Amino acid sequence: MADPKGFLKHGREVASRREVAERVNDWDEVYPDGIGRALLPIINTQASRCMDCGIPFCHQGCPLGNIIPEWNDLVWRDDWDGAMDRLHATNNFPEFTGRLCPAPCESACVLGINQDPVTIKNVEVSIIDRAWGSGYVRPQPPEWLSGKTVAVIGSGPAGLAAAQQLTRAGHTVAVYERADKIGGLLRYGIPEFKMEKKHLDRRLDQMRREGTVFRAGVTVGDESFTGPQLLARYDAVVLAMGATHARDLPATGRELGGIHQAMEFLPQGNRASLGEEVQDQILATGKDVVIIGGGDTGADCLGTSIRQGARSITQLEIMPRPGEDRPAGQPWPTYPMTFKVSSAHEEGGERVYAVSTQEFVGDADGNVAALRLVEVDAKFQPVEGSEREIPAQLVLLAMGFVGPEKAGLVEQLEVELDERGNVKRDASYASSVPGVFVAGDVGRGQSLIVWAIAEGRSAAAAVDAYLTGSTTLPAPIKPHERPLVV
């Protein structure tokens, strides 16, 4: 363990973000010089707060099973290389999770029973940023090749984790991505101010050097490369396409111009922020923007709209406003639903809770001009007399996703679906079609990045065992396990 009295001597500290007035004028990460560098002056002290708790519930809170007390001890002892080794033992991409994961490990921290928990996520990102900066992160190509081939469909966190594990196990792996660049939502769904793409690009370079082949701009399942052709070409296939079928809002006036899904708006904003030319870009500039959905995607739309110069921004949520403290029905060590303020929320906009959209109101040109709202009670029933209109020339739907797209590859492979419309898999991540495995949101449904990486690693172990008869690859979780995370 770290300092035996560290948790008694020190309180919780986190990295300071750049001033709002500065950061809203650029697309750089909200932390000065990157979060890892910003944290280094305080991170040893924070690592020392990890107490000798006996049973480290942070292990169960993290779907990856990260060996958190060991990194904290190594960081406190200034053994950064050792800390990186322990971190990479369970997590392929800590620079992603350290920036994007909501840190269920911290909710499960034993210190959090009656104090503020250890800043586990901040320690994690500091370890990996320092490792990259020192050149300690190197390719790990396999010592021998199995002669087996694997196709991974989708290059988000689940697909990349599966691909890296299988490549290191000696298989020849090709990752297919229908977008023009590799990365999935990490590339075009996550704004630059949350994670600069240099972190993704250097990890992809490592994977290329290990032997993983990336094929961007290929839609597997179209007439040029069908599902049966995929099965004939590869010994095994991992489906990791995510849950990309967005939930819609079929209210009156939905057909009006100016109403878009968040995943139409955010990828365009990401491309533009990176200097790419975007034809007919959806822009918030000078408009009253309404974001329907109070989650992380909605916050990403908020931060992007602020940087594009929106006149006003209102984020709507049908649920009531969460409390500041852990609800009685969500006791430690579960992940509580509490009021959270992201970096985007610090920057502006208004959040409105317990409201439902009744109608989109249009102008003479057929474009949205306003939203008609009503307040709802605890059972989501309209509150009489609470109707009102708010102006809106741009409406962004950020209400989550309802499953994978069925047309194309999923239909061609004829894989069985579960009752929620996700691709069904057994305890070994195998679909109903021999040799086809399922990892991440395409099988689990919309979830967290840390679950995607965990499932990618577990599916890789299952594929390795299928191809060779046994495996030494770690398998953090079984499908549908949700220890401590709601």
Sequence and secondary structure as in RCSB ss.txt:
>XXXX:A:sequence
MADPKGFLKHGREVASRREVAERVNDWDEVYPDGIGRALLPIINTQASRCMDCGIPFCHQGCPLGNIIPEWNDLV
WRDDWDGAMDRLHATNNFPEFTGRLCPAPCESACVLGINQDPVTIKNVEVSIIDRAWGSGYVRPQPPEWLSGKTV
AVIGSGPAGLAAAQQLTRAGHTVAVYERADKIGGLLRYGIPEFKMEKKHLDRRLDQMRREGTVFRAGVTVGDESF
TGPQLLARYDAVVLAMGATHARDLPATGRELGGIHQAMEFLPQGNRASLGEEVQDQILATGKDVVIIGGGDTGAD
CLGTSIRQGARSITQLEIMPRPGEDRPAGQPWPTYPMTFKVSSAHEEGGERVYAVSTQEFVGDADGNVAALRLVE
VDAKFQPVEGSEREIPAQLVLLAMGFVGPEKAGLVEQLEVELDERGNVKRDASYASSVPGVFVAGDVGRGQSLIV
WAIAEGRSAAAAVDAYLTGSTTLPAPIKPHERPLVV
>XXXX:A:secstr
   TTHHHH          HHHHTTS S SSTT HHHHHHHHHHHHHTT    SS THHHHSTT   HHHHHHHH
HTT HHHHHHHHHTT S HHHHHHH   HHHHT GGGGTS    HHHHHHHHHHHHHHTT       SS  S EE
EEE  SHHHHHHHHHHHHTT EEEEEESSSSS THHHHTS TTTS HHHHHHHHHHHHHHT EEEES  TTBTTB
 HHHHHHH SEEEE      B     BTTTSBTEEEHHHHHHHHHHHHTT   TT    TTSEEEEE  SHHHHH
HHHHHHHTT SEEEEEESS    SS  TTS TTS        HHHHHS EEEESEEEEEEEE TTSBEEEEEEEE
B TTS B TT  EEEE SEEEE   B S   TTHHHHHT  B TTSSB   TTSB SSTTEEE THHHH S  HH
HHHHHHHHHHHHHHHHHHS   S     TT  TT  
